[in-house]
Structure formats: C-alpha cells, structure tokens
Amino acid sequence: ARRIHAIPATSASVERLFSSAGLTVTQRRTRLSPSQIDNILFKRWAKQ
C-alpha cells in the first residue's frame, strides 16, 4: 500500500491560530492559565 502524507500548502491556519491567541491574551487578561487559553481558543475554533 502507498502512504500519502498530507501537508498543508500554506500555514494560514497556524497563523490564524497565533493571531487569535494574540487577541485573547491582552493586558487585561494576563492572568489566564495556559489551559484557560486553550479552552477559549478551542471554543472559538469550534464555532467556525
């Protein structure tokens, strides 16, 4: 059997994730734990 590796052609999805994370962690939200940030980003992603 032949193996096919799927590699995204662009890094746009990764860049959107970093952008969203940057908008989530602001001066007023510096006390968020990594797990809280993960939950917020996952919920935003799931809405799309």
N, CA, C and O atoms as a Tripos MOL2 file, in Angstrom:
@<TRIPOS>MOLECULE
protein
  192   191    48     0     0
PROTEIN
NO_CHARGES

@<TRIPOS>ATOM
      1 N           0.8450   -1.1860    0.0000 N.3       1 ALA1
      2 CA          0.0000    0.0000    0.0000 C.3       1 ALA1
      3 C           0.8810    1.2370    0.0000 C.2       1 ALA1
      4 O           1.9820    1.2380    0.5510 O.2       1 ALA1
      5 N           0.3860    2.2700   -0.6160 N.am      2 ARG2
      6 CA          1.1260    3.5190   -0.7230 C.3       2 ARG2
      7 C           0.7080    4.4570    0.4080 C.2       2 ARG2
      8 O          -0.4800    4.6010    0.6970 O.2       2 ARG2
      9 N           1.6680    5.0790    1.0280 N.am      3 ARG3
     10 CA          1.3790    6.0500    2.0860 C.3       3 ARG3
     11 C           1.3820    7.4490    1.4840 C.2       3 ARG3
     12 O           2.2640    7.8100    0.7060 O.2       3 ARG3
     13 N           0.3960    8.2080    1.8550 N.am      4 ILE4
     14 CA          0.3010    9.5880    1.3800 C.3       4 ILE4
     15 C           0.3460   10.4950    2.6000 C.2       4 ILE4
     16 O          -0.4460   10.3460    3.5310 O.2       4 ILE4
     17 N           1.2680   11.4210    2.5810 N.am      5 HIS5
     18 CA          1.4000   12.3730    3.6800 C.3       5 HIS5
     19 C           0.7310   13.6780    3.2800 C.2       5 HIS5
     20 O           1.0460   14.2610    2.2430 O.2       5 HIS5
     21 N          -0.1820   14.1200    4.1030 N.am      6 ALA6
     22 CA         -0.8950   15.3610    3.8100 C.3       6 ALA6
     23 C          -0.2310   16.5100    4.5530 C.2       6 ALA6
     24 O          -0.2500   16.5660    5.7830 O.2       6 ALA6
     25 N           0.3410   17.4030    3.8110 N.am      7 ILE7
     26 CA          0.9720   18.5890    4.3740 C.3       7 ILE7
     27 C           0.2340   19.7960    3.8230 C.2       7 ILE7
     28 O           0.0970   19.9310    2.6070 O.2       7 ILE7
     29 N          -0.2460   20.6800    4.6990 N.am      8 PRO8
     30 CA         -0.9730   21.8420    4.1940 C.3       8 PRO8
     31 C          -0.0900   22.6840    3.2680 C.2       8 PRO8
     32 O           1.1060   22.8460    3.5120 O.2       8 PRO8
     33 N          -0.6870   23.2090    2.2200 N.am      9 ALA9
     34 CA          0.0540   24.0110    1.2480 C.3       9 ALA9
     35 C           0.4730   25.3540    1.8280 C.2       9 ALA9
     36 O           1.4700   25.9360    1.3990 O.2       9 ALA9
     37 N          -0.2780   25.8420    2.7920 N.am     10 THR10
     38 CA          0.0450   27.1290    3.4120 C.3      10 THR10
     39 C           0.0150   26.9830    4.9210 C.2      10 THR10
     40 O          -0.4590   25.9830    5.4600 O.2      10 THR10
     41 N           0.5180   27.9780    5.5720 N.am     11 SER11
     42 CA          0.4950   27.9970    7.0360 C.3      11 SER11
     43 C          -0.5760   28.9570    7.5400 C.2      11 SER11
     44 O          -0.5030   29.4250    8.6760 O.2      11 SER11
     45 N          -1.5660   29.2530    6.7050 N.am     12 ALA12
     46 CA         -2.5980   30.2270    7.0600 C.3      12 ALA12
     47 C          -3.3610   29.8220    8.3180 C.2      12 ALA12
     48 O          -3.6510   30.6720    9.1600 O.2      12 ALA12
     49 N          -3.6900   28.5420    8.4610 N.am     13 SER13
     50 CA         -4.4490   28.1180    9.6390 C.3      13 SER13
     51 C          -3.6410   28.3070   10.9140 C.2      13 SER13
     52 O          -4.1880   28.6950   11.9460 O.2      13 SER13
     53 N          -2.3540   28.0370   10.8490 N.am     14 VAL14
     54 CA         -1.4820   28.2330   12.0110 C.3      14 VAL14
     55 C          -1.3680   29.7170   12.3270 C.2      14 VAL14
     56 O          -1.3940   30.1120   13.4930 O.2      14 VAL14
     57 N          -1.2420   30.5340   11.2970 N.am     15 GLU15
     58 CA         -1.1390   31.9760   11.5010 C.3      15 GLU15
     59 C          -2.4180   32.5330   12.1100 C.2      15 GLU15
     60 O          -2.3620   33.4230   12.9590 O.2      15 GLU15
     61 N          -3.5770   32.0180   11.6850 N.am     16 ARG16
     62 CA         -4.8440   32.4610   12.2780 C.3      16 ARG16
     63 C          -4.9080   32.0880   13.7500 C.2      16 ARG16
     64 O          -5.4030   32.8660   14.5660 O.2      16 ARG16
     65 N          -4.4140   30.9050   14.0990 N.am     17 LEU17
     66 CA         -4.4110   30.4680   15.4920 C.3      17 LEU17
     67 C          -3.5510   31.3910   16.3480 C.2      17 LEU17
     68 O          -3.9760   31.8070   17.4250 O.2      17 LEU17
     69 N          -2.3450   31.7150   15.8810 N.am     18 PHE18
     70 CA         -1.4770   32.6150   16.6330 C.3      18 PHE18
     71 C          -2.0940   34.0030   16.7450 C.2      18 PHE18
     72 O          -1.9780   34.6510   17.7850 O.2      18 PHE18
     73 N          -2.7440   34.4630   15.6890 N.am     19 SER19
     74 CA         -3.4030   35.7610   15.7200 C.3      19 SER19
     75 C          -4.5240   35.7650   16.7470 C.2      19 SER19
     76 O          -4.6630   36.7130   17.5190 O.2      19 SER19
     77 N          -5.3190   34.7100   16.7540 N.am     20 SER20
     78 CA         -6.4130   34.5950   17.7110 C.3      20 SER20
     79 C          -5.8840   34.5370   19.1400 C.2      20 SER20
     80 O          -6.4670   35.1320   20.0460 O.2      20 SER20
     81 N          -4.7860   33.8240   19.3380 N.am     21 ALA21
     82 CA         -4.1810   33.7470   20.6730 C.3      21 ALA21
     83 C          -3.6900   35.1200   21.1050 C.2      21 ALA21
     84 O          -3.8310   35.4940   22.2700 O.2      21 ALA21
     85 N          -3.1170   35.8700   20.1770 N.am     22 GLY22
     86 CA         -2.6480   37.2170   20.4930 C.3      22 GLY22
     87 C          -3.7830   38.1450   20.8700 C.2      22 GLY22
     88 O          -3.6100   39.0370   21.7010 O.2      22 GLY22
     89 N          -4.9530   37.9430   20.2610 N.am     23 LEU23
     90 CA         -6.1130   38.7610   20.5960 C.3      23 LEU23
     91 C          -6.7540   38.3140   21.9050 C.2      23 LEU23
     92 O          -7.4710   39.0910   22.5360 O.2      23 LEU23
     93 N          -6.5110   37.0930   22.3140 N.am     24 THR24
     94 CA         -7.0880   36.5620   23.5480 C.3      24 THR24
     95 C          -6.2990   37.0190   24.7670 C.2      24 THR24
     96 O          -6.8850   37.4240   25.7710 O.2      24 THR24
     97 N          -4.9900   36.9590   24.6860 N.am     25 VAL25
     98 CA         -4.1350   37.3450   25.8090 C.3      25 VAL25
     99 C          -3.7930   38.8220   25.6490 C.2      25 VAL25
    100 O          -2.9240   39.1930   24.8610 O.2      25 VAL25
    101 N          -4.4900   39.6500   26.4090 N.am     26 THR26
    102 CA         -4.2890   41.0970   26.3420 C.3      26 THR26
    103 C          -3.7740   41.5930   27.6910 C.2      26 THR26
    104 O          -3.5790   40.8070   28.6180 O.2      26 THR26
    105 N          -3.5580   42.8870   27.7890 N.am     27 GLN27
    106 CA         -3.0890   43.4760   29.0500 C.3      27 GLN27
    107 C          -4.0610   43.1820   30.1960 C.2      27 GLN27
    108 O          -3.6420   43.0270   31.3430 O.2      27 GLN27
    109 N          -5.3320   43.1080   29.8900 N.am     28 ARG28
    110 CA         -6.3330   42.8620   30.9340 C.3      28 ARG28
    111 C          -6.5120   41.3800   31.2450 C.2      28 ARG28
    112 O          -7.1680   41.0280   32.2250 O.2      28 ARG28
    113 N          -5.9380   40.5160   30.4240 N.am     29 ARG29
    114 CA         -6.1270   39.0780   30.6050 C.3      29 ARG29
    115 C          -4.7990   38.3570   30.8140 C.2      29 ARG29
    116 O          -4.6330   37.2330   30.3410 O.2      29 ARG29
    117 N          -3.8790   38.9620   31.4910 N.am     30 THR30
    118 CA         -2.5630   38.3530   31.6600 C.3      30 THR30
    119 C          -2.5550   37.2200   32.6830 C.2      30 THR30
    120 O          -1.5700   36.4870   32.7710 O.2      30 THR30
    121 N          -3.6070   37.0630   33.4410 N.am     31 ARG31
    122 CA         -3.6400   36.0120   34.4640 C.3      31 ARG31
    123 C          -4.2710   34.7110   33.9790 C.2      31 ARG31
    124 O          -4.4630   33.7880   34.7710 O.2      31 ARG31
    125 N          -4.5910   34.6250   32.7030 N.am     32 LEU32
    126 CA         -5.1620   33.3860   32.1700 C.3      32 LEU32
    127 C          -4.1160   32.2820   32.1870 C.2      32 LEU32
    128 O          -2.9630   32.4940   31.8140 O.2      32 LEU32
    129 N          -4.5310   31.1170   32.6200 N.am     33 SER33
    130 CA         -3.6200   29.9680   32.6020 C.3      33 SER33
    131 C          -3.5710   29.3940   31.1820 C.2      33 SER33
    132 O          -4.4700   29.6490   30.3820 O.2      33 SER33
    133 N          -2.5400   28.6330   30.8710 N.am     34 PRO34
    134 CA         -2.4710   28.0140   29.5380 C.3      34 PRO34
    135 C          -3.6960   27.1550   29.2160 C.2      34 PRO34
    136 O          -4.1510   27.1350   28.0730 O.2      34 PRO34
    137 N          -4.2290   26.4520   30.2070 N.am     35 SER35
    138 CA         -5.4120   25.6190   29.9330 C.3      35 SER35
    139 C          -6.6430   26.4780   29.6510 C.2      35 SER35
    140 O          -7.4840   26.0990   28.8360 O.2      35 SER35
    141 N          -6.7590   27.6280   30.3140 N.am     36 GLN36
    142 CA         -7.8740   28.5290   30.0360 C.3      36 GLN36
    143 C          -7.7670   29.0920   28.6160 C.2      36 GLN36
    144 O          -8.7700   29.2040   27.9110 O.2      36 GLN36
    145 N          -6.5610   29.4390   28.2080 N.am     37 ILE37
    146 CA         -6.3510   29.9510   26.8540 C.3      37 ILE37
    147 C          -6.6830   28.8650   25.8390 C.2      37 ILE37
    148 O          -7.3300   29.1390   24.8290 O.2      37 ILE37
    149 N          -6.2460   27.6370   26.0980 N.am     38 ASP38
    150 CA         -6.5780   26.5160   25.2090 C.3      38 ASP38
    151 C          -8.0840   26.3560   25.0630 C.2      38 ASP38
    152 O          -8.5860   26.1620   23.9560 O.2      38 ASP38
    153 N          -8.8020   26.4360   26.1720 N.am     39 ASN39
    154 CA        -10.2580   26.2840   26.1350 C.3      39 ASN39
    155 C         -10.9160   27.3960   25.3300 C.2      39 ASN39
    156 O         -11.8150   27.1320   24.5310 O.2      39 ASN39
    157 N         -10.4820   28.6280   25.5290 N.am     40 ILE40
    158 CA        -11.0470   29.7630   24.7970 C.3      40 ILE40
    159 C         -10.8030   29.6070   23.3020 C.2      40 ILE40
    160 O         -11.7160   29.7820   22.4950 O.2      40 ILE40
    161 N          -9.5610   29.2730   22.9360 N.am     41 LEU41
    162 CA         -9.2290   29.1250   21.5190 C.3      41 LEU41
    163 C          -9.9830   27.9560   20.8910 C.2      41 LEU41
    164 O         -10.4260   28.0470   19.7460 O.2      41 LEU41
    165 N         -10.1310   26.8620   21.6320 N.am     42 PHE42
    166 CA        -10.8690   25.7170   21.0990 C.3      42 PHE42
    167 C         -12.3240   26.0810   20.8520 C.2      42 PHE42
    168 O         -12.8900   25.7110   19.8230 O.2      42 PHE42
    169 N         -12.9360   26.8020   21.7870 N.am     43 LYS43
    170 CA        -14.3400   27.1940   21.6230 C.3      43 LYS43
    171 C         -14.5080   28.1250   20.4270 C.2      43 LYS43
    172 O         -15.4830   28.0080   19.6850 O.2      43 LYS43
    173 N         -13.5680   29.0460   20.2340 N.am     44 ARG44
    174 CA        -13.6280   29.9260   19.0580 C.3      44 ARG44
    175 C         -13.4960   29.1170   17.7800 C.2      44 ARG44
    176 O         -14.2190   29.3540   16.8120 O.2      44 ARG44
    177 N         -12.5660   28.1520   17.7720 N.am     45 TRP45
    178 CA        -12.3520   27.3250   16.5910 C.3      45 TRP45
    179 C         -13.5890   26.4740   16.2920 C.2      45 TRP45
    180 O         -13.9650   26.3060   15.1330 O.2      45 TRP45
    181 N         -14.2180   25.9390   17.3430 N.am     46 ALA46
    182 CA        -15.3810   25.0690   17.1630 C.3      46 ALA46
    183 C         -16.5790   25.8320   16.5960 C.2      46 ALA46
    184 O         -17.4180   25.2430   15.9150 O.2      46 ALA46
    185 N         -16.6660   27.1300   16.8700 N.am     47 LYS47
    186 CA        -17.7620   27.9440   16.3340 C.3      47 LYS47
    187 C         -17.6650   28.0850   14.8220 C.2      47 LYS47
    188 O         -18.6820   28.2320   14.1440 O.2      47 LYS47
    189 N         -16.4630   28.0410   14.2990 N.am     48 GLN48
    190 CA        -16.2650   28.2450   12.8600 C.3      48 GLN48
    191 C         -16.7290   27.0890   12.1320 C.2      48 GLN48
    192 O         -16.6510   27.0600   10.9040 O.2      48 GLN48
@<TRIPOS>BOND
     1     1     2 1
     2     2     3 1
     3     3     4 2
     4     3     5 am
     5     5     6 1
     6     6     7 1
     7     7     8 2
     8     7     9 am
     9     9    10 1
    10    10    11 1
    11    11    12 2
    12    11    13 am
    13    13    14 1
    14    14    15 1
    15    15    16 2
    16    15    17 am
    17    17    18 1
    18    18    19 1
    19    19    20 2
    20    19    21 am
    21    21    22 1
    22    22    23 1
    23    23    24 2
    24    23    25 am
    25    25    26 1
    26    26    27 1
    27    27    28 2
    28    27    29 am
    29    29    30 1
    30    30    31 1
    31    31    32 2
    32    31    33 am
    33    33    34 1
    34    34    35 1
    35    35    36 2
    36    35    37 am
    37    37    38 1
    38    38    39 1
    39    39    40 2
    40    39    41 am
    41    41    42 1
    42    42    43 1
    43    43    44 2
    44    43    45 am
    45    45    46 1
    46    46    47 1
    47    47    48 2
    48    47    49 am
    49    49    50 1
    50    50    51 1
    51    51    52 2
    52    51    53 am
    53    53    54 1
    54    54    55 1
    55    55    56 2
    56    55    57 am
    57    57    58 1
    58    58    59 1
    59    59    60 2
    60    59    61 am
    61    61    62 1
    62    62    63 1
    63    63    64 2
    64    63    65 am
    65    65    66 1
    66    66    67 1
    67    67    68 2
    68    67    69 am
    69    69    70 1
    70    70    71 1
    71    71    72 2
    72    71    73 am
    73    73    74 1
    74    74    75 1
    75    75    76 2
    76    75    77 am
    77    77    78 1
    78    78    79 1
    79    79    80 2
    80    79    81 am
    81    81    82 1
    82    82    83 1
    83    83    84 2
    84    83    85 am
    85    85    86 1
    86    86    87 1
    87    87    88 2
    88    87    89 am
    89    89    90 1
    90    90    91 1
    91    91    92 2
    92    91    93 am
    93    93    94 1
    94    94    95 1
    95    95    96 2
    96    95    97 am
    97    97    98 1
    98    98    99 1
    99    99   100 2
   100    99   101 am
   101   101   102 1
   102   102   103 1
   103   103   104 2
   104   103   105 am
   105   105   106 1
   106   106   107 1
   107   107   108 2
   108   107   109 am
   109   109   110 1
   110   110   111 1
   111   111   112 2
   112   111   113 am
   113   113   114 1
   114   114   115 1
   115   115   116 2
   116   115   117 am
   117   117   118 1
   118   118   119 1
   119   119   120 2
   120   119   121 am
   121   121   122 1
   122   122   123 1
   123   123   124 2
   124   123   125 am
   125   125   126 1
   126   126   127 1
   127   127   128 2
   128   127   129 am
   129   129   130 1
   130   130   131 1
   131   131   132 2
   132   131   133 am
   133   133   134 1
   134   134   135 1
   135   135   136 2
   136   135   137 am
   137   137   138 1
   138   138   139 1
   139   139   140 2
   140   139   141 am
   141   141   142 1
   142   142   143 1
   143   143   144 2
   144   143   145 am
   145   145   146 1
   146   146   147 1
   147   147   148 2
   148   147   149 am
   149   149   150 1
   150   150   151 1
   151   151   152 2
   152   151   153 am
   153   153   154 1
   154   154   155 1
   155   155   156 2
   156   155   157 am
   157   157   158 1
   158   158   159 1
   159   159   160 2
   160   159   161 am
   161   161   162 1
   162   162   163 1
   163   163   164 2
   164   163   165 am
   165   165   166 1
   166   166   167 1
   167   167   168 2
   168   167   169 am
   169   169   170 1
   170   170   171 1
   171   171   172 2
   172   171   173 am
   173   173   174 1
   174   174   175 1
   175   175   176 2
   176   175   177 am
   177   177   178 1
   178   178   179 1
   179   179   180 2
   180   179   181 am
   181   181   182 1
   182   182   183 1
   183   183   184 2
   184   183   185 am
   185   185   186 1
   186   186   187 1
   187   187   188 2
   188   187   189 am
   189   189   190 1
   190   190   191 1
   191   191   192 2
@<TRIPOS>SUBSTRUCTURE
     1 ALA1         2 RESIDUE 1 A ALA
     2 ARG2         6 RESIDUE 1 A ARG
     3 ARG3        10 RESIDUE 1 A ARG
     4 ILE4        14 RESIDUE 1 A ILE
     5 HIS5        18 RESIDUE 1 A HIS
     6 ALA6        22 RESIDUE 1 A ALA
     7 ILE7        26 RESIDUE 1 A ILE
     8 PRO8        30 RESIDUE 1 A PRO
     9 ALA9        34 RESIDUE 1 A ALA
    10 THR10       38 RESIDUE 1 A THR
    11 SER11       42 RESIDUE 1 A SER
    12 ALA12       46 RESIDUE 1 A ALA
    13 SER13       50 RESIDUE 1 A SER
    14 VAL14       54 RESIDUE 1 A VAL
    15 GLU15       58 RESIDUE 1 A GLU
    16 ARG16       62 RESIDUE 1 A ARG
    17 LEU17       66 RESIDUE 1 A LEU
    18 PHE18       70 RESIDUE 1 A PHE
    19 SER19       74 RESIDUE 1 A SER
    20 SER20       78 RESIDUE 1 A SER
    21 ALA21       82 RESIDUE 1 A ALA
    22 GLY22       86 RESIDUE 1 A GLY
    23 LEU23       90 RESIDUE 1 A LEU
    24 THR24       94 RESIDUE 1 A THR
    25 VAL25       98 RESIDUE 1 A VAL
    26 THR26      102 RESIDUE 1 A THR
    27 GLN27      106 RESIDUE 1 A GLN
    28 ARG28      110 RESIDUE 1 A ARG
    29 ARG29      114 RESIDUE 1 A ARG
    30 THR30      118 RESIDUE 1 A THR
    31 ARG31      122 RESIDUE 1 A ARG
    32 LEU32      126 RESIDUE 1 A LEU
    33 SER33      130 RESIDUE 1 A SER
    34 PRO34      134 RESIDUE 1 A PRO
    35 SER35      138 RESIDUE 1 A SER
    36 GLN36      142 RESIDUE 1 A GLN
    37 ILE37      146 RESIDUE 1 A ILE
    38 ASP38      150 RESIDUE 1 A ASP
    39 ASN39      154 RESIDUE 1 A ASN
    40 ILE40      158 RESIDUE 1 A ILE
    41 LEU41      162 RESIDUE 1 A LEU
    42 PHE42      166 RESIDUE 1 A PHE
    43 LYS43      170 RESIDUE 1 A LYS
    44 ARG44      174 RESIDUE 1 A ARG
    45 TRP45      178 RESIDUE 1 A TRP
    46 ALA46      182 RESIDUE 1 A ALA
    47 LYS47      186 RESIDUE 1 A LYS
    48 GLN48      190 RESIDUE 1 A GLN
